Amino acid sequence: MTETTLTEGAVTARYEKTETERVVAFERDGRTAAIAQNREGYAMLKVRPSADGDELERYYGFDMALDHAAELLGVSPNELPVPDPAADMGM
């Protein structure tokens, strides 16, 4: 498993690559949101309330998934730090 953590302002992002998925999980003041994609990086993105939570919605584009994650955290999408290994998520 590979993990990278990045904090900007009040938001912390943690990217991890597991045996089956690539996941970037965000945390702000106890609120969480996560974006997951299959390990190979070619499937739609799943937005979840947490890294291991149930899927809320699927998106093709990373920008739309970030918008949804930001909404769950109550911040602007521009406030979400994206660790370098997660920058190429999406289709």
Stockholm file with secondary structure:
# STOCKHOLM 1.0

chainA/1-91         MTETTLTEGAVTARYEKTETERVVAFERDGRTAAIAQNREGYAMLKVRPSADGDELERYYGFDMALDHAAELLGVSPNELPVPDPAADMGM
#=GR chainA/1-91 SS CEEEEEEETTEEEEEEECSSEEEEEEEETTEEEEEEEETTSCSCEEEESSTTSCCCEEESSHHHHHHHHHHHHTSCGGGCCCCGGGTTCCC
#=GC SS_cons        CEEEEEEETTEEEEEEECSSEEEEEEEETTEEEEEEEETTSCSCEEEESSTTSCCCEEESSHHHHHHHHHHHHTSCGGGCCCCGGGTTCCC
//
